[in-house]
Amino acid sequence: MCKILESYGGEADMEKEKLERIRNLLLERQREILGKVGASSEDLGQLQNDHTADWIDRVTVDNAVNNLLNMESELANELMAIRRSLRKIKEGTYGICENCGKEIGYERLEALPTALYCRNCQDEIEKSKGSNSGYRGFTSIPKEIFEWYE
């Protein structure tokens, strides 16, 4: 049983429903991302095969390729966060702050199902490091993300 549920005692059935609701949100978003990635990969292939002679058109195509790669990088990061959250649900550790070990509030998890930290710890992390200092993007989506999906 998930640690987030253990703390509620007799309200476990209601909390199971909440956890299932969050799990469904994660699965739905995962499906959306995989659909977007498939579509953007097709677009990227078409753009990269475009042998436009006009240098202005080529710059436009290059900008479009860069925009698609950036979008795929963001989607890959989000997909990994979703997979981590789904794994935590399965392991029974979902909803526990990775910093202080306290429960992450349901409202926060509903708004941000991939949250790793409670609001207090997240605020401290953002104050000390800046909200984007740990960002590590991809230039393309790693193959291993899709291996489990097949």
N, C-alpha and C positions, 0 to 999 in steps of 0.2 A: 504494500500500500504506500502511496506517496506521502512523504513527510508533511506536505502542505495539508493533507487530509487528516493525519494523525493528531494534529493540534486542535481539531474541532470536536473531538469526542463524539457525542450523540448526533451531531449534524453531518455525519460522514456522507449520507446519501445525497443531501443537498450539495455538498462540496464535490462529490463525484460528478454531479451534473455540471457544476461550474468548470471543473477540470476537463470534462468531455467537451464542453463548449469551446474552451481555449484550444484544445487539441484539434477540434474541427476547424477553427479559425486558422491554425497553423497549416493544416492539410490543404485547406482551400487556397491559401496564399502560395503554398508550394506548387500547386497545380497551375496557378496564374503565372508564376515565374517561369516554370518549365515551358508553358505555352509562349510566353514572350521571348524566351531564349531561342526557342526553335524558329520563331518568326524572324527575330533579329539576325540569327545566324544565316538564314536564307538571304536576307537583305544584304548582309555583309559580303556573302559570296558573290552576289550579283554586282555589288559596288566594286569589289576588288577585281572582278573580271572586266570591268568597264575600261576599254582602251580608248578613252576620249582623247582626241588630238588637241583640242583647244585647251590651253593651259589654265584658263579661267574655269572651265568646266572641271578640269582635273583637280584644281584646288577645292572646288565645291565638293567633289566626290571624296577627296581626302578628308575634308572636314566632316562629312557625313560618316565616313568610316571611323574616325576618331570618336565621334559622338556615340556611335553604336558600341564601340569597345568600352567606353566609359560606362554606358548603360549596362552592358554585360558584366562589368566589374562590380558595379553596385548590386546587381541581381545575384551574382555569385556569392557575394558576402552575405546578403540576406538569406539566400538558400542555405548556406552553411549554418547560420544562426538558427534557422527553422529546424534543420536536422538535429542540431545540438539540443534544442528545446524538446523535440519529440523523443530523443534518446533519454533525456532527463525524466520525462513523463514515464517512459517505460521502466526506467531504473528506480523510480520512486523518489527522485531528488529534485524534481521540478518545484520552483517557487521558493527556493532557499537561496538567500544572498550568498554569492561566492566570496564575499569579503568578510562579512560579520557572522554569517551563519544563521541570521534571523530570517523569519518569513517575509517574503515580498508580498505586499498587499495585493488582494485580488483585483482592485480597481486598476492598479499599475499593470498587472499581468494581462488584464483584459485589453487595456489600451496599447500595451507593448508586450505581446506574448513571448518575445525573445529576450526580455529583460534578464540580465545576469545579477543585477544588484538592486537592493532596496533603494528607495528614493534618497535616504540620507547618505548612503555610501556612494551612490551615483553623483550626488551633488559634490561630495568631497573629492571624488576622482576628477570631475570636470574642473573644479577649482584648482587642484594641484597640477594637473597635466594639460588642461585645455580639452575641449570636447572632441577635437579631431586629431589629437596628437598620436593616437595609436592606430590610425587608419592605415591599412595595408591593402591596396587594391590589386587587381589582376589585370594583365593586358589581354587575357582571354580566359574563358571559363575552363578550369582544370577538368580533365577527362574523368577523374575519379568521382566527381560529383554525380555524374550520370551513370556510373557503373552499377550502383545499387538499384537504380530506377528500372533497368531493363528486365 
